[in-house]
Amino acid sequence: MVKIILWLLAAWLVLTLVGAVVKGLVWLAVIGGVLFLATAAYGAIKSGGRKGIKGPR
């Protein structure tokens, strides 16, 4: 699951950079940024929930 989230974060980062570099693709930068933040938030929520379940060892 972590690998998938990392791959998605990398993909969204690439889309954001391409959209920022190419003048006509500003919308791509916006979409990439939004998807990057959404994926990061999802990953943080999923990994945060696991820490509370396991507890100290």
VMD Tcl script that draws the C-alpha trace (Angstrom):
set ca {
  {0.00 0.00 0.00}
  {2.82 2.39 0.85}
  {4.51 1.71 -2.49}
  {1.32 2.58 -4.36}
  {0.96 5.85 -2.48}
  {4.60 6.74 -3.14}
  {4.21 6.01 -6.86}
  {1.08 8.14 -7.01}
  {2.83 10.99 -5.20}
  {5.68 10.81 -7.70}
  {3.27 10.78 -10.65}
  {1.35 13.81 -9.34}
  {4.60 15.65 -8.70}
  {5.72 15.04 -12.29}
  {2.36 16.26 -13.62}
  {2.63 19.38 -11.48}
  {6.15 20.13 -12.71}
  {5.23 19.59 -16.36}
  {2.21 21.85 -15.96}
  {4.33 24.56 -14.33}
  {7.02 24.43 -17.02}
  {4.71 24.48 -20.04}
  {2.81 27.79 -20.19}
  {-0.39 26.42 -21.68}
  {-0.71 23.63 -19.17}
  {-1.29 25.62 -15.99}
  {-4.45 23.59 -15.42}
  {-2.27 20.46 -15.33}
  {-0.18 21.97 -12.55}
  {-3.32 22.75 -10.56}
  {-4.76 19.26 -11.01}
  {-1.41 17.65 -10.18}
  {-1.08 19.76 -7.04}
  {-4.57 18.90 -5.84}
  {-4.07 15.18 -6.49}
  {-0.66 15.29 -4.76}
  {-2.18 16.85 -1.64}
  {-5.13 14.46 -1.66}
  {-2.87 11.41 -1.97}
  {-0.56 12.68 0.77}
  {-3.52 13.26 3.08}
  {-4.92 9.81 2.33}
  {-1.55 8.21 3.05}
  {-1.19 10.14 6.30}
  {-4.65 9.12 7.46}
  {-4.09 5.46 6.59}
  {-0.66 5.25 8.21}
  {-1.80 7.25 11.24}
  {-4.63 4.82 11.91}
  {-2.27 1.84 11.96}
  {0.01 3.37 14.60}
  {-2.85 3.66 17.06}
  {-3.97 0.04 16.56}
  {-0.61 -1.64 17.13}
  {0.35 0.23 20.30}
  {3.72 -0.04 22.07}
  {5.66 -3.29 22.07}
}
mol new
graphics top color blue
foreach p $ca { graphics top sphere $p radius 0.5 }
foreach p [lrange $ca 0 end-1] q [lrange $ca 1 end] { graphics top cylinder $p $q radius 0.2 }
display resetview
